[in-house]
């Protein structure tokens, strides 16, 4: 027996036809709204699928004969936790330090979202592995960001008491009669939070709101893409069908006409900062988050559209951004980027990493990872990405670690054969020093590849023919690699620069 459509509320579970397919999957309704034509639309999360597949669907996509109404019992909490887990990063448990949370000493920033109407924010990002759907992003004007929660890390708190212009935010306790009307007007424009039922019962306030993707479409250069996740753009822009972004300075505007006017004034043809690498049409630019704050803020805001498990910061001063571009006769077009802290107590060499969806599946994700480790080699350090990794990030990093470690093992084996040595002696620490991959990541990769064997009272590394054949096939598929001779990078001591 079908349930009447008007009985559906947030938290109901039922089969829903996923867009672009004919298959029905169990899904939970997170929000309900009416479109401009008065038709009801439902924002659903597909159970056991990543949150980037969440979408608005029409009533025709719902199967009303198998509806589970939400309950307020403990079952709702259990279902909520299962739903949250299905969207979280898939960094495996008990893999040396891979699953460890950042220390409180290095990470004290807790995410918040603070909206104002005063400054431009924009960015660009995309994941490092295969996405289910193409997407890209543009960002817009007037969003002050204190920070946005990292749903997996549960770390990092910044003080969001000031606006981008450096003025103090309004304190409700000190509101005078003259600004009461303005405060009430702001409250009236605040978006309505989803009903706190089903899995939303564990997400209160802004956390519940950020589970729903708020930007329909973004246009960056010649690409138009659909975002994957929430990003705190101004409400007046998120209500538009598309947001337009300048592909050189990353300023975002509300219409194509505004973008055309901006392009006549924009003087940039490449990201601001120093070009530290160029090979063919590919270049890398190093951008200081303190010197180029507007660009860095815009980059972070756009990144949040495609990254669910990292934190977006308003304070970009402690970060460096390395933007990869492709060059043509019009300029340098952004492909992807990664960021890192100037000073990291945990020696992390990547904070966030992203390839824009139009450039995915071309080897650029691996290229970004390889470049981050080349920088670590120049600094004379071993590095590792911040944990936990997203599902796509984990796949990309495991692939890079595996091929890099196997190449080193094969090089040493060849040297051993040339020197007529019966046995090759190589420690994990030596592998770590030669590759700049942290020791814990080397160990977890060897375990993942099942190379560790216990033989005659000791652990040995065994390379099977199947593994070597797979490595050779993957090596032939690699389209681009980093040439260290073309890298012009001078490490800096950021500790001294504070004083």
N, C-alpha and C positions, 0 to 999 in steps of 0.2 A: 504494500500500500504506500503510495507516494505521500510525502509530507508537503503541505501547502507552502508555496514559496514565501509567503509572508511570515511563516513560522521560523524561518532560518535566522539565526543570530550568530554573532561572533563566537567562535569556539566549536561550532558544529563540524562534524567530520562526515565526509561522504565521498564517493568516487567522482572524480572530475577529469574531463578530457583535456589533456595537455595540449597547448597550442602547437600547431605544426605536426601533430600526430593524430592517429585515430584511437589511441589507447587511453583507457581510464586508469587513474592512479588514486589511491587513498590520499585525501587532502584535508586540511583544516582551514576553515574560513577565518581570516584574521580581521577583515573589515568589509563593510558593505557601504556602497554609495550609489547615488543616481548620476548618470551621465547627463550631458547637456540636453539630451532628448527625453529625459525622464525615465530611461530604462535602468534597471538595477544592474550593478556590476559588483563582482565579488573578488576580493583579494585573497588568494589561497596560497598556502604553503603545502607542497607535496611531501608527504611523510617519507622519510628515509632518502630524500633528495636534498642537494645543497640549496641554500637560501637564494642563490642567484637565479634559480628557476621559478621563484615565486612570481606570481603575475595576477593581473586583473583579468577575469573571465566573464563572459555574459552568462545569463541564466541557461542558455541552451547547452552549455558545457557541463552542467550539473546533472547528476543522476539522483533524483529525489526519492528513489525507492529503497535506499540504504543509508539513511541519515542517522547519525549518532549525536544526540543532543549533549551539550556540555553538562558536566556535573560539578558540584562544589566539594565533592568528597576528596579523599586522598588520591583517588584514581586520576583526578585532573592534574594534580601535581606531578604524579608519575608520568603521565602522558606528556606533560609540558617538558619535563626533563629529557624525555626521549626525543621530542621534537627539537629541543635545543641541541642535543648531542648530534643529531643528524646534520646540523648546519655548522658544526664547529670544525676546527682544524683537526686533521687526521694524523698529527704527529704521533708515532707509536709510543706506547707506554714502555717503561723499563728499558730504554735504549740509551744506556750511559747517561749523558747529560742532555740528550736530545729533548727529553720531555720536561726538563727542569724549568720552572718559572724564573723570570729575571729577579735578581735579588732586590731587596728593598733599597739597598744602597744605591743601586744603579737605576732603579725604576720607582719613582714615587709619584708618578703622574696619574691621577684618576680621571677617567673621561667624563666630560660634561658636554652639553651642547648649549651654546648661548647665541641667541639671535639678536641682531640689531639691524639698523639700516644706515650704515655709514661707510663701508669700504668694500672695494672689489676683491673677490676671491676667486681663484680659478686653478685648474690643475689638469693633469692627464695621467691615465694609468691603464693597466690591463694586466691580466694574470700571466704567470710565467709558463703556463702549460696549455693544454687544449681546452678551450672554452666550449660550452654547449651551444652558445649563440654568439654572433658577432655583436660587439658593443663598443662604444667609445664615449668620450665625454667632453662637455663644455661646461664652464661654470660662470657665475655671474656676480653681480654687484651687490654689496651691502650685507654681508654676513660676518659678524664678529665671531671668531671661533676661540673658545677657551680650550676645548678638546672634545673628542668624540670617543665614546667607550670602545675599548677593545674587548669584545665579548669573550675572548678566550683567555687573554692574559690576566684580566682583572687587576691591571696595574696602572701606574702613571696618573698622578693628579697634578693639575695646574690650577692656579688661582685665577678664576675668571672674573675678577672684580673690576676690570678695566676694559674699555672699548678699544678698537684698533687705533683710534686717534690719540690714545693715551689718557683720555678723560675718565673719571670715575663713573662707574655704572650707578644707576639710580638705586638708592636705598629705600626700601619700602617704609621703614620706620621713620624716615625723615621727610616723607612726602608732604608738600605744602598744599594748601587749597588750590593754588594756581595750576598745579600739574596733576591734580586728581583726575580731571577730565581726560587728559592725555593718557594716563595710566589705564583708565577704564576703556579707552579706545583701543589701546594695545591688547588688553585682555580679550576684547570682543573679536580681534582678528586672530587669536591663537587657535591653531587647528584643533579640532575635537579629537580627543584621544580615543583609541579603540576600546570597545567594551572589555573589561577585565575578566574574561571567561576563558575556558580552555587553557591552552598553553600560554595565553597572554596574562593569566593570573599571576605568573611569576615575574612579569615585566611591568613595573609600575611607572607612572609618570612618563618622562621622555623616553625611557628605555622601550616602553611599549610602542611609542610612536615611531621610533627609529627602526622597528622591524619591518616597516612598510616602505617600499621604494617610492620615493616622492618625485622623481624626475622621469618624464615619459620618454624623452628623446634629446640627444645632444648632437650638435654638428661641429666637427673639427676639420677645417680644411675641406677636402673633397670627400670626407667620410661622414656619414650620419649613423649613429649607433644608439642602441638601447642600453641604459645602465643596468647594473645588477643589484645594487644595494642603495640604501638611504644615504644621502649626503645633505648637510644642513645649509642648503641654499635658501635665500629669502623667499618668503611665501609668494610674493608677487611674481617671482620667476618660476617657481615649481608648478604654478597653475597653468603655465603655458604649454603648448603642445611640443615645443622644441626650444632649446637654449643654444645660442650661437657663440662660438669661441674663436678668438684670434689665434691662429696656430703658431704665431711667433712670440707674442707677449702673454698669451693665455688670458687676456681680458675677455669677459663674457658679457653678452648683451642680449636683449630680448627679441630682436628681429634681424632679418637679413639686411634690411635697409640701414639699421644702426651699425651693423658690422661693416657694411660697405663704406660708411662715413668714417668709421674708425680706421679702416685699412688705408685711407688716404692720408691719415695723420701718423700712423704707426711707422717708426723708423727702423724697428728691429727686423732682421732677416735671419736671426739665429738666437738661441737662448742666451741670456746675459751670463757673463762669466768667462772663464778661460777655456780655450779649446786645448785639451791635453792629449788627444789621440785623433789621428785621421788615417784611414786606410781605404782608398777608393772613394766611394760616396758615403761611407760611414764615418761619423765623428762622435766624440764624447766631449761634453762640456762640464766643467766643474763649477758649481754654483754655491756660493756661501749663503746660508740662510739668514745671516745677519746683514750682509751687504745688499742682497737682492731679496728683501723680505716680501714684497708684493708678489713677485714671480713665484717664490717658494710657497707662499700661502695659497696661491691659486693652484699650484701643482698638487699640494696636499689635499685640497678640497676636491679636486677632480678625481684624485686617486681613491678617495673614499667611495666613489660611485662603483668601483670595481674591486675593492678590498674590504672584506668583512671582518677580518681578524686582526687588523692592525689599528693603531690609534692615530687619529688625526689631531695635530697640534696647531694651535694658533701661534705659539711661540716656536718659531723656526730657527732662532739664533743658535741653538746647540747642534745644528745639523748641517751636513754637506749633501748636496744633491748632484748626482752624476747623470746627465741627460744624454741619451743616445739619439742621434738624428740621421736622416738620410738627406743628401744634398741633390738638388736639381737646379735648373736655371732660375727658379723663383726664390730659392733660399734653402735653409736647413729645416726640415720638417721632423717634428718629434716622433720618435718610434716607441720609446719607453724610458724608464729611469730606475735608479735605485738611490736610496738615501742611507746615510750612516751618521752616527754620532761623532762629533769631533773628539770627544773623550768618552770612552766606554770602559767601565770597570771590568766588564766581562769580555773585552776584546771582540765585540761583535763587529763584523765588517759590512753588515747590511741590516738596516732597520725595516724598510719597505722596498719591495721590488715589483715592477710591473711592466708588462708589454701591452701596448694598446691592441685591442682585439683585431683590428685590420692587419696587424703585422704579426699575429701569432701563427704558430706552426711553420715558421720560417727559420728557426734556429736562433732567434734573437734573445729568447729567454736564457738559453745556455750561454750566449755571448755576454750578457749582463753579469751572469754569475762568474764566468771566467775572468771578466774584467775586474770584478771586486777582489778576486784572489790575486790577480796581478798587482793590484794596489797593495795588498797585504804583503806580497813578496818585496815590493819596494820599501815598505816600512819595516821589513825584517820581523814580521809577526806572523803568528797563525791566527786565522780568523774563522768566524762561524756566523750564520744568520741568526737573528733573534728568534727565539722559540716562544710558543709553538708555531710551526709552519702551517700554512693553509694546505688543503689537499693537493691543489695543483702545484703549489710551491714545493711541497715535499717530493712529488714525483720528479720535478725538474732538478732539485738538488741531489736526489739520490742518483739520478742518471749521470749528473756531472761528477759526483764523487766516485761512482763506480768506474767510469771510463778513465778518469784521471789516475786513480789508484792502480787499475789494471795496466795502464800504459807504463807507469813507474815499475811495476813488478816485471813486466816483459823486458823493459830496458835493463834491469838488474840481472835478469835471467840470461839475456844475451851477453852481457859483460862477463857473467860467470862462465858461460860456455866458451867464450873466447879466451879466457884465462885458464881453461882446463880445470876449473874447480869442481869438486864433486858435489858440493852443497852450497846453496846460496844462503847467507846469513843477512837478514834485514829485519830490523825492529820496527814496531809501530811508531816509535818516536822519530826514527829516521824518515819514515814515510811522511809523517806529519811535517817535519822540517823541510823536506824537499817539495812538498805540494802546497804548504801553508794552510792545509786543512787541519783543523783542530783534532787532537788525539782522540777525543770521544767520538767525533764524527767518522774518523778512520775505522775505529773499532766497530761502530754500529754498521758501517757499510760492509765490512768484512763478514759480519754476522748475517747481514741481509743477503749477501751473495753466497752464503754457506761455504765460505772458503776456509774457515777454521776447522781443523781436524785434530783429534787427539791421537798421537802416534808415538808409541814407545816411551810413554811417560812425559811427553811434552806436546805443546800445541804447535802445529805446523800449518802453512798455507798451501792449499792444493788447488792448482788451476786445471780445470777439466776442459776437454776438447769442445764440449758444447758451449761452455762459457766463452772460450776464446773465439769460436766461430761467431757467436752473437756479438762479441766486441768488435770484430772486424766488419760485420755488416753495419753496425751502428757508426763506425768510423767512416765508412764510405758514404754514408748519408749526410754527414756534416757538411754544411754549405759554407759557413764562414767561421774563422777562428781569429783570436787576438794575436797580433804580431807584436811581441814585447819591444822590438827595436823601434817601433813607431810611437811608443808611449813616452810622453814628456811630462813627468810627474816628479815633484820634489816634496817628500814628506815634511810636515810641519809639526812643531811642538806646541800644541794648543794649550798646554798647562801654563807655559810661560806667558802666553798672550793674555791671560786673565789678569795679570798683575801690572 
